[in-house]
Amino acid sequence: KRETPNVRQGSKTSTNSLATVYLTHIPAPSHTQSHPLPKTQLHEMDLVTMVMAHAPKVFGYLLAFSFIAFPFGAMLQERKAFRDVGLGFLGSFKAFLFIQVWMLHSAIAVIFQLPWYLMGYDIRKQTNTFYEANIGIQNSKVFMGPVKVIGEENLPKDDKPHIYIANHQSMIDICVLYYLRKPFVWISKKAVGYIPGVGQIMFLSGHILLERKGKASIKQMYADAKSRLKDGFNIFIFPQGTRERTKILPFKHGAFSMAMSEEVDIVPVSIELSDDAWKRFFGYGFIWGFEEAKSKPAAILTVHPVMKTKDFNGDKEKMMKAGQEIIYSCLSDKKRM
């Protein structure tokens, strides 16, 4: 039995000695006296740790999968678009590889541009006219071949924003239209924004993504387009609404309603793609020679005179029909639009 010191009232025993004595009676901590975390909390901690440990690997797998899934889906769409002539193995492989290269180049451009964006700079025009334009032009040269532009003199010379419209046949259209060398904002379906690299560069360029069936999204699209026009950007719209080569699709009112409401003129552009655009072995003509490749362009762009909005006196239906007739008028075969 441990004896306790006899501490009388008024004793001169030092405070230090008393503290030493009483400290000896404090039991040492033991596991039996601790308060363990609830099992649910322990499970959550284990789950977070596991997720953090495997996150880089999972992200890598998802990224690798996307570099296969998105190009594969795009290739199937191109096979559908060219169903009248067929793509074959070479054309299908080129369409698949084309999207992969486009995604990779776009991702590299995003890496270069992202720091400037984070510092607060307005990089939209630079991203569009330099990075996106060069990616589109060089990819079209490598995979398809040269592009011929007719009617360049009809391109607006001033900096006043315009609405550009064109027929839509293939994803090739997106690349070859950069030969116009004009800063413009695409109005595109929202799903494109999920493509790695491509979606991010579209965000940095200020393109407008639309959810076709959502009324709120359409309303927001008009608001965003109005804002871009005020910032000096051209708007590019495919009035068909979807790609089609084998039949004529009627135009929709969106571009013309916007032109009327914002009093902006329209620039019609016709796109005619060669049937063998995807089947050529090398776009630059490494097999048959550069001169012959130039004489057989993969795409022909025809820029028509500007349609003045004021000439239609607010009649968007009349303007829409005129735009449709102008664009389809110069294509060699009206059954392939």
Long-range contacts (C-beta under 8 A, 24 or more apart in sequence): 63-196, 66-195, 66-196, 67-100, 67-103, 67-196, 70-99, 70-103, 70-195, 70-196, 71-95, 71-96, 71-97, 71-98, 71-99, 71-100, 71-103, 72-96, 74-98, 74-99, 74-171, 75-99, 77-171, 77-243, 78-170, 78-171, 78-278, 81-169, 81-170, 81-243, 81-244, 81-245, 82-170, 82-245, 82-275, 82-278, 83-246, 84-245, 84-246, 84-336, 85-275, 85-276, 87-278, 87-279, 88-279, 90-278, 90-279, 90-281, 91-278, 91-279, 92-278, 94-143, 94-278, 95-171, 95-278, 97-143, 98-139, 98-143, 98-171, 99-171, 101-139, 101-142, 101-143, 102-135, 102-139, 102-175, 102-197, 102-198, 103-195, 103-196, 103-197, 103-198, 104-197, 105-135, 105-139, 105-197, 106-131, 106-132, 106-135, 106-197, 106-198, 106-200, 106-201, 107-196, 107-197, 107-200, 107-201, 108-197, 109-135, 109-201, 110-197, 110-200, 110-201, 110-204, 113-201, 113-204, 114-204, 117-204, 123-204, 124-204, 124-205, 124-206, 124-231, 124-233, 125-183, 125-233, 127-201, 127-204, 127-205, 128-183, 128-184, 128-185, 128-205, 128-206, 129-181, 129-183, 131-201, 132-178, 132-201, 132-205, 133-178, 133-181, 134-178, 135-175, 136-174, 136-175, 136-176, 136-177, 136-178, 137-175, 137-178, 137-179, 139-175, 140-172, 140-175, 140-176, 140-283, 140-298, 140-299, 141-283, 141-284, 142-282, 142-283, 142-284, 143-278, 143-283, 144-172, 144-176, 144-277, 144-278, 144-280, 144-283, 144-298, 144-299, 145-274, 145-277, 145-280, 145-283, 145-284, 145-285, 145-293, 145-296, 145-297, 145-298, 146-283, 146-285, 146-293, 146-294, 146-297, 146-298, 147-176, 147-179, 147-297, 147-298, 147-299, 147-300, 147-301, 148-297, 148-299, 148-300, 148-301, 149-179, 149-180, 149-300, 149-301, 149-303, 150-300, 150-301, 150-302, 150-303, 151-302, 151-303, 151-304, 152-303, 154-267, 154-303, 154-304, 154-305, 154-306, 155-180, 155-182, 155-267, 155-303, 156-265, 156-267, 156-306, 159-232, 160-265, 161-228, 161-229, 161-232, 161-233, 161-234, 161-235, 161-264, 162-234, 162-235, 162-264, 162-265, 162-266, 162-267, 162-306, 163-234, 163-235, 163-236, 163-237, 163-255, 163-258, 163-259, 163-264, 163-265, 163-266, 163-267, 164-234, 164-235, 164-236, 164-237, 164-266, 164-267, 164-269, 165-236, 165-237, 165-238, 165-239, 165-251, 165-255, 165-266, 165-267, 165-268, 165-269, 165-323, 165-327, 166-236, 166-238, 166-268, 166-269, 166-270, 166-271, 166-327, 167-238, 167-240, 167-270, 167-271, 167-327, 167-328, 167-331, 167-337, 168-238, 168-240, 168-242, 168-243, 168-244, 168-271, 169-243, 169-244, 169-245, 169-271, 169-273, 169-336, 169-337, 170-243, 170-245, 170-273, 170-277, 171-243, 172-273, 172-277, 172-298, 172-299, 173-238, 173-243, 173-271, 173-273, 176-271, 176-298, 176-299, 176-301, 177-236, 177-269, 177-271, 177-301, 179-301, 180-269, 180-301, 180-303, 182-234, 183-232, 183-233, 183-234, 184-233, 184-234, 184-235, 184-236, 185-225, 185-228, 185-233, 185-234, 185-235, 185-236, 186-236, 187-221, 187-225, 187-235, 187-236, 187-237, 187-254, 190-217, 206-231, 206-233, 212-241, 222-258, 225-258, 226-258, 226-262, 229-262, 229-264, 234-267, 235-264, 239-320, 239-323, 239-324, 244-337, 245-273, 245-336, 245-337, 246-335, 246-336, 247-335, 247-337, 248-328, 248-334, 248-335, 248-337, 249-337, 250-324, 251-320, 251-321, 251-323, 251-324, 253-316, 253-317, 253-320, 255-323, 256-316, 256-319, 256-320, 256-323, 257-316, 259-309, 259-316, 259-319, 260-309, 260-312, 260-314, 260-316, 260-319, 263-309, 263-310, 264-309, 265-306, 265-307, 265-308, 265-309, 266-306, 266-307, 266-309, 266-319, 266-323, 267-303, 267-304, 267-306, 267-307, 268-303, 268-304, 268-307, 268-323, 268-326, 268-327, 269-301, 269-302, 269-303, 269-304, 269-327, 270-300, 270-301, 270-302, 270-304, 270-326, 270-327, 270-328, 270-329, 270-330, 270-331, 271-299, 271-300, 271-301, 272-299, 272-300, 272-302, 272-330, 272-331, 272-332, 273-298, 273-299, 274-298, 274-299, 302-330, 304-330
